[in-house]
Amino acid sequence: MGAYQYVAVDPLGKEHKGVMEGDTPRQVRGLLRERNLIPVEVTEIEGKRELRRERFALGKGLSALDLALMTRQLATLARAGLPLEEALQAVAEQSEKARMKSTLLGVRAKVLEGHTLAAGLEEFPSTFPIVYRATIAAGEQAGRLDTVLERLADYTEARHSLRQKISHALIYPIVLTCLAITIITLMLVYVVPKVVGVFESTGQTLPILTRALIALSAFLQNWWWLLLMALALGIFAISRVLRQEGPRRAVHRWLLRLPLIGRVTRGLNTARFTRTLSILSSSGVPVLEALGISASVVTNVPMRDAVEEATVRVREGGAIGTAMSRSKLFPPMSIHLISSGEASGELDSMLERAAGHQENEMDSLLSTMLSVLEPALIIFMGLIVLAIVMAILLPIFQLNQLIA
């Protein structure tokens, strides 16, 4: 969707100006007519080419970094006492990205019409997640919008930092793996046939390792397209199956049972859940609503089901820590911190401490795993290269024995 600036008049002849999100100008005109407005002019805020480039880069919404930066700017301006519509205008003018600018202008137009900031954010659900919108709504109802924006800025920055740590941790293993696959493939396709082909003309019986290497090289040269097609079909089939609730739940339950991957999955989802529940609870969102929203950020299906079941028990009068401990899917440390927070009346701070503890633990665990994975990948690549070299050298050793 793009953002369109419009000029329209109502049945009484009063002029209205604003920004509306839509796929085409025709759709925007239709939306204006539904509001009993007669469209006079509808123009796209940014050029189509630039907006298309932004859409390709950001997908349906803003990136985590853009959302964190925008929230921090709004929090700073709100803390300085700047009116909300002026703060939105200032952040929009400072932005160099068409999608962020058009989104902020759309929210500002809604605010100028007399709606709340939360209502303006509701117009862009793909950009602002439900956690963001619920927190803003609670802050406006409590009259603490500037404080809530500060907490949201911390929350979005923490989420972006955790995501960045994970992505940075995976860069080196992915690059090393791709490089190893490329080198081995080039050796099998171009180097091995030229070297090993010499021994086929001698008529001697080649070693099993050499024959296996020749067969693999021939398969890659003649049927590489079949391998790529099978890989693409496999990825497509797995993605289609994982879209179904049953198979996805089974796979996620299996992941939780794996030694290291299960621990990482539990830790990351627990950190995401406790961090979200902390920002919602401290902003004044009711506990049951906060639990429901926090469950939506848990990506592992069995853990999300456990949160939803805990929400039902809390609605019946149970404690959060006790209800969540029944599933035995969440780390005991987080459960203990939540229970102690409920008992002492400091649930917000304990949730934040639990989130920080899990994030630090995952950071340490990922660093340890990478310190083991990196040399393991190098050793694995060396073993494969050694096997190729041995397959080439074994026929040479046989020839030397025959000549002797």
C-alpha positions as CSV (number, residue, x, y, z in Angstrom):
1,M,0.0,0.0,0.0
2,G,1.0,3.6,-0.6
3,A,0.1,6.8,1.1
4,Y,-2.0,9.4,-0.7
5,Q,-2.7,13.0,0.2
6,Y,-6.3,14.0,-0.5
7,V,-8.4,17.1,-0.7
8,A,-12.2,16.5,-0.3
9,V,-15.3,18.4,0.6
10,D,-18.2,17.2,2.7
11,P,-22.0,17.7,1.8
12,L,-21.9,21.1,3.5
13,G,-19.0,22.3,1.3
14,K,-16.4,22.2,4.0
15,E,-12.9,21.3,2.8
16,H,-11.0,18.4,4.3
17,K,-7.3,17.5,3.8
18,G,-5.4,14.5,5.0
19,V,-3.4,11.4,4.2
20,M,-4.9,8.0,3.5
21,E,-3.3,4.6,2.8
22,G,-4.5,2.7,-0.2
23,D,-3.4,0.5,-3.2
24,T,-4.5,3.0,-5.9
25,P,-5.9,6.5,-6.1
26,R,-9.2,5.0,-7.2
27,Q,-9.4,2.9,-4.0
28,V,-8.7,6.0,-2.0
29,R,-11.5,7.9,-3.7
30,G,-13.8,5.0,-2.9
31,L,-12.9,5.1,0.7
32,L,-13.5,8.9,0.8
33,R,-16.9,8.5,-0.7
34,E,-17.7,5.9,2.0
35,R,-17.0,8.6,4.5
36,N,-19.5,10.9,2.7
37,L,-16.7,13.0,1.3
38,I,-16.4,14.1,-2.3
39,P,-12.8,13.7,-3.5
40,V,-11.4,16.8,-5.2
41,E,-7.7,15.8,-5.5
42,V,-5.8,12.6,-4.7
43,T,-2.0,12.6,-5.1
44,E,0.6,10.1,-4.0
45,I,3.0,11.6,-1.4
46,E,6.2,10.1,-2.9
47,G,7.1,9.1,-6.4
48,K,6.0,5.6,-7.4
49,R,9.5,4.5,-8.2
50,E,10.9,5.5,-4.8
51,L,7.9,4.1,-2.9
52,R,8.2,0.8,-4.8
53,R,11.9,0.6,-3.8
54,E,11.0,1.3,-0.1
55,R,8.3,-1.4,-0.3
56,F,10.7,-3.9,-1.7
57,A,13.2,-3.1,1.1
58,L,10.8,-3.1,4.0
59,G,8.1,-5.5,3.1
60,K,4.7,-4.8,4.6
61,G,5.9,-2.6,7.4
62,L,8.9,-0.9,8.8
63,S,12.0,-2.7,9.8
64,A,12.8,-3.2,13.5
65,L,15.6,-0.6,13.3
66,D,13.3,2.0,11.7
67,L,10.5,1.4,14.2
68,A,13.0,1.7,17.1
69,L,14.4,4.9,15.7
70,M,11.0,6.4,15.1
71,T,9.8,5.5,18.6
72,R,12.9,7.0,20.2
73,Q,12.4,10.3,18.3
74,L,8.8,10.5,19.3
75,A,9.6,9.7,22.9
76,T,12.2,12.4,23.0
77,L,10.0,15.1,21.5
78,A,7.0,14.1,23.7
79,R,9.3,14.3,26.8
80,A,10.3,17.8,25.7
81,G,6.6,18.9,25.7
82,L,6.1,19.2,22.0
83,P,2.4,18.6,20.9
84,L,1.8,15.2,19.4
85,E,0.9,16.4,15.9
86,E,4.0,18.6,15.8
87,A,6.2,15.7,17.0
88,L,4.8,13.4,14.3
89,Q,5.4,16.2,11.7
90,A,9.0,16.7,12.9
91,V,9.8,13.0,12.8
92,A,8.2,12.6,9.3
93,E,10.3,15.5,8.0
94,Q,13.5,14.1,9.4
95,S,12.9,10.7,7.8
96,E,14.5,9.9,4.4
97,K,12.3,6.9,3.8
98,A,9.1,7.2,1.9
99,R,7.2,4.5,3.8
100,M,8.0,5.9,7.2
101,K,7.2,9.4,6.1
102,S,3.9,8.5,4.6
103,T,3.0,6.4,7.6
104,L,3.7,9.2,10.1
105,L,1.8,11.7,8.0
106,G,-1.1,9.3,7.9
107,V,-1.1,8.9,11.6
108,R,-0.8,12.7,12.0
109,A,-3.8,13.2,9.7
110,K,-5.9,10.9,12.0
111,V,-4.7,12.8,15.1
112,L,-5.6,16.2,13.5
113,E,-9.1,14.8,12.9
114,G,-9.5,14.5,16.7
115,H,-8.7,10.8,17.1
116,T,-6.2,9.4,19.6
117,L,-2.7,8.3,18.6
118,A,-3.7,4.7,19.1
119,A,-6.6,5.1,16.6
120,G,-4.1,6.6,14.1
121,L,-1.8,3.6,14.6
122,E,-4.7,1.3,14.0
123,E,-4.8,2.5,10.4
124,F,-1.4,0.9,9.8
125,P,-1.6,-2.6,11.4
126,S,1.1,-4.0,9.3
127,T,3.5,-1.3,10.4
128,F,2.7,-1.1,14.1
129,P,2.3,-4.5,15.9
130,I,-0.5,-5.1,18.3
131,V,1.9,-4.8,21.3
132,Y,2.8,-1.4,20.1
133,R,-0.7,-0.2,19.6
134,A,-2.0,-1.7,22.9
135,T,0.8,0.0,24.9
136,I,0.1,3.4,23.3
137,A,-3.6,3.0,24.0
138,A,-2.9,2.2,27.7
139,G,-0.5,5.2,28.0
140,E,-3.1,7.6,26.5
141,Q,-5.8,6.3,28.8
142,A,-3.5,6.8,31.8
143,G,-2.3,10.2,30.7
144,R,1.4,9.0,30.6
145,L,2.0,8.9,26.9
146,D,5.5,10.3,27.2
147,T,6.6,7.7,29.7
148,V,5.0,4.9,27.7
149,L,6.8,6.1,24.6
150,E,10.1,6.0,26.5
151,R,9.4,2.4,27.5
152,L,8.3,1.5,24.0
153,A,11.6,3.0,22.7
154,D,13.6,0.8,25.1
155,Y,11.4,-2.2,24.2
156,T,11.8,-1.8,20.4
157,E,15.6,-1.2,20.8
158,A,16.0,-4.3,23.0
159,R,14.0,-6.4,20.4
160,H,16.2,-5.0,17.6
161,S,19.4,-5.6,19.6
162,L,18.5,-9.2,20.3
163,R,17.5,-9.8,16.6
164,Q,20.8,-8.2,15.5
165,K,22.8,-10.4,17.9
166,I,21.2,-13.5,16.4
167,S,21.7,-12.4,12.8
168,H,25.3,-11.4,13.4
169,A,26.0,-14.7,15.1
170,L,24.7,-16.6,12.1
171,I,26.6,-14.6,9.4
172,Y,30.0,-16.3,9.7
173,P,28.7,-19.9,9.8
174,I,26.4,-19.3,6.8
175,V,29.2,-17.6,4.8
176,L,31.7,-20.4,5.7
177,T,29.2,-23.1,4.8
178,C,28.3,-21.5,1.4
179,L,32.0,-21.0,0.7
180,A,32.8,-24.7,1.5
181,I,29.9,-25.9,-0.7
182,T,31.1,-23.7,-3.5
183,I,34.7,-24.9,-3.3
184,I,33.8,-28.6,-3.1
185,T,31.4,-28.3,-6.0
186,L,33.9,-26.6,-8.2
187,M,36.5,-29.3,-7.3
188,L,34.1,-32.0,-8.2
189,V,32.9,-30.5,-11.4
190,Y,36.1,-29.0,-12.9
191,V,39.2,-30.4,-11.1
192,V,38.3,-34.0,-10.3
193,P,37.3,-35.1,-13.9
194,K,40.5,-33.8,-15.4
195,V,42.8,-35.5,-12.8
196,V,40.9,-38.8,-12.3
197,G,40.1,-39.2,-16.0
198,V,43.8,-40.1,-16.6
199,F,43.5,-43.2,-14.5
200,E,40.5,-44.6,-16.4
201,S,42.6,-45.0,-19.5
202,T,45.1,-47.2,-17.7
203,G,42.6,-50.1,-17.4
204,Q,43.4,-50.7,-13.8
205,T,40.8,-51.4,-11.2
206,L,40.3,-48.1,-9.3
207,P,39.8,-48.0,-5.5
208,I,36.3,-47.7,-4.2
209,L,36.8,-44.1,-3.0
210,T,38.0,-43.0,-6.4
211,R,35.1,-44.7,-8.2
212,A,32.6,-43.1,-5.8
213,L,34.2,-39.7,-6.4
214,I,34.0,-40.2,-10.2
215,A,30.3,-41.2,-9.9
216,L,29.6,-38.2,-7.8
217,S,31.4,-35.8,-10.2
218,A,29.5,-37.3,-13.2
219,F,26.2,-36.9,-11.4
220,L,26.9,-33.2,-10.6
221,Q,27.9,-32.5,-14.2
222,N,25.0,-34.2,-15.9
223,W,22.2,-33.9,-13.3
224,W,22.9,-30.7,-11.4
225,W,19.6,-29.3,-12.6
226,L,17.7,-32.3,-11.1
227,L,19.5,-31.7,-7.8
228,L,18.5,-28.0,-7.7
229,M,14.9,-28.9,-8.7
230,A,14.7,-31.5,-5.9
231,L,16.1,-29.0,-3.4
232,A,13.5,-26.3,-4.5
233,L,10.6,-28.8,-4.4
234,G,11.8,-30.0,-0.9
235,I,11.9,-26.5,0.4
236,F,8.5,-25.7,-1.1
237,A,6.9,-28.9,0.3
238,I,8.3,-28.3,3.8
239,S,7.1,-24.7,3.8
240,R,3.6,-25.8,2.7
241,V,3.5,-28.5,5.4
242,L,4.7,-26.1,8.1
243,R,1.9,-23.7,7.3
244,Q,-0.6,-26.3,8.7
245,E,-1.1,-26.1,12.4
246,G,-0.8,-29.8,13.2
247,P,2.6,-30.5,11.5
248,R,4.0,-27.2,12.6
249,R,3.1,-28.0,16.2
250,A,4.7,-31.4,15.9
251,V,7.9,-30.0,14.5
252,H,8.1,-27.2,17.1
253,R,7.5,-29.8,19.9
254,W,10.4,-31.9,18.4
255,L,12.6,-28.9,18.3
256,L,12.0,-28.3,22.0
257,R,13.3,-31.8,22.8
258,L,16.7,-31.3,21.0
259,P,19.6,-30.7,23.4
260,L,20.9,-27.3,22.3
261,I,18.3,-26.1,19.8
262,G,15.5,-26.8,22.4
263,R,17.3,-24.7,25.0
264,V,17.8,-21.8,22.5
265,T,14.2,-22.0,21.4
266,R,12.9,-21.9,24.9
267,G,15.3,-19.1,25.9
268,L,14.5,-16.8,23.0
269,N,10.7,-17.3,23.2
270,T,10.8,-16.8,27.0
271,A,12.8,-13.6,26.6
272,R,10.4,-12.3,23.9
273,F,7.4,-13.2,26.1
274,T,8.7,-11.7,29.4
275,R,9.9,-8.5,27.7
276,T,6.6,-8.0,26.0
277,L,4.6,-8.8,29.1
278,S,6.8,-6.4,31.1
279,I,6.2,-3.4,28.8
280,L,2.5,-4.1,28.6
281,S,2.1,-4.6,32.4
282,S,4.2,-1.5,33.3
283,S,2.2,0.6,30.8
284,G,-1.1,-0.2,32.5
285,V,-2.5,-2.8,30.2
286,P,-4.8,-5.3,32.1
287,V,-3.0,-8.5,32.9
288,L,-5.4,-10.8,30.9
289,E,-5.1,-8.6,27.9
290,A,-1.4,-8.3,28.3
291,L,-1.0,-12.1,28.5
292,G,-3.1,-12.6,25.3
293,I,-1.0,-10.1,23.4
294,S,2.3,-11.5,24.8
295,A,1.2,-15.0,23.6
296,S,1.1,-13.7,20.0
297,V,4.8,-12.9,20.0
298,V,5.8,-16.4,21.0
299,T,6.7,-18.2,17.8
300,N,6.9,-21.7,19.1
301,V,3.4,-23.3,19.0
302,P,3.5,-25.5,22.1
303,M,4.9,-22.6,24.2
304,R,2.2,-20.3,22.8
305,D,-0.4,-22.8,23.7
306,A,1.0,-23.0,27.2
307,V,0.7,-19.2,27.5
308,E,-2.9,-19.3,26.3
309,E,-3.7,-22.1,28.8
310,A,-2.0,-20.1,31.6
311,T,-4.2,-17.1,30.6
312,V,-7.3,-19.2,31.1
313,R,-6.1,-20.3,34.6
314,V,-5.3,-16.7,35.5
315,R,-8.8,-15.6,34.4
316,E,-10.1,-18.3,36.9
317,G,-8.0,-16.7,39.7
318,G,-4.7,-18.5,39.5
319,A,-1.2,-17.0,39.7
320,I,0.8,-16.3,36.5
321,G,3.9,-18.2,37.7
322,T,1.9,-21.2,38.9
323,A,-0.1,-21.4,35.7
324,M,2.9,-21.2,33.5
325,S,4.9,-23.8,35.5
326,R,2.4,-26.5,34.6
327,S,3.6,-26.8,31.0
328,K,7.3,-27.2,32.1
329,L,8.3,-25.5,28.9
330,F,9.6,-22.3,30.4
331,P,13.0,-22.0,32.2
332,P,12.6,-22.4,36.0
333,M,14.5,-19.2,36.7
334,S,11.9,-17.1,34.8
335,I,9.1,-18.9,36.6
336,H,10.7,-18.2,40.0
337,L,11.2,-14.5,39.1
338,I,7.6,-14.1,38.0
339,S,6.3,-15.9,41.1
340,S,8.4,-13.8,43.4
341,G,7.3,-10.6,41.5
342,E,3.6,-11.5,42.1
343,A,4.2,-12.3,45.8
344,S,6.1,-9.0,46.4
345,G,4.0,-6.8,44.2
346,E,6.9,-6.0,41.9
347,L,5.8,-8.0,38.9
348,D,6.9,-5.4,36.3
349,S,10.5,-5.2,37.5
350,M,10.8,-9.0,37.9
351,L,9.5,-9.5,34.4
352,E,12.1,-7.1,33.1
353,R,14.8,-8.9,35.1
354,A,13.6,-12.3,33.8
355,A,13.8,-10.9,30.2
356,G,17.3,-9.5,30.8
357,H,18.5,-12.8,32.3
358,Q,17.2,-14.8,29.4
359,E,18.7,-12.4,26.8
360,N,22.1,-12.5,28.6
361,E,21.9,-16.3,28.8
362,M,21.1,-16.7,25.1
363,D,23.9,-14.3,24.2
364,S,26.4,-16.4,26.1
365,L,25.0,-19.7,24.8
366,L,25.0,-18.5,21.2
367,S,28.6,-17.3,21.6
368,T,29.6,-20.7,23.0
369,M,27.9,-22.6,20.2
370,L,29.6,-20.4,17.6
371,S,33.0,-20.9,19.2
372,V,32.4,-24.7,18.7
373,L,30.6,-24.5,15.4
374,E,33.2,-22.4,13.5
375,P,36.2,-24.8,14.0
376,A,33.8,-27.8,13.4
377,L,32.8,-26.4,10.0
378,I,36.5,-25.9,9.1
379,I,37.4,-29.5,10.2
380,F,34.4,-30.8,8.2
381,M,35.5,-29.0,5.1
382,G,39.0,-30.2,5.6
383,L,37.9,-33.8,5.9
384,I,35.9,-33.6,2.6
385,V,38.9,-32.0,0.8
386,L,41.1,-34.8,2.3
387,A,38.8,-37.4,1.0
388,I,38.9,-35.9,-2.5
389,V,42.7,-35.7,-2.4
390,M,43.0,-39.3,-1.1
391,A,40.7,-40.5,-4.0
392,I,43.1,-38.9,-6.4
393,L,46.3,-40.2,-4.8
394,L,45.2,-43.8,-4.2
395,P,45.4,-44.7,-8.0
396,I,48.9,-43.1,-8.1
397,F,50.0,-45.3,-5.2
398,Q,48.7,-48.4,-7.1
399,L,50.6,-47.4,-10.2
400,N,53.8,-47.1,-8.3
401,Q,53.3,-50.5,-6.8
402,L,52.7,-52.1,-10.2
403,I,55.8,-50.4,-11.7
404,A,57.9,-51.6,-8.7
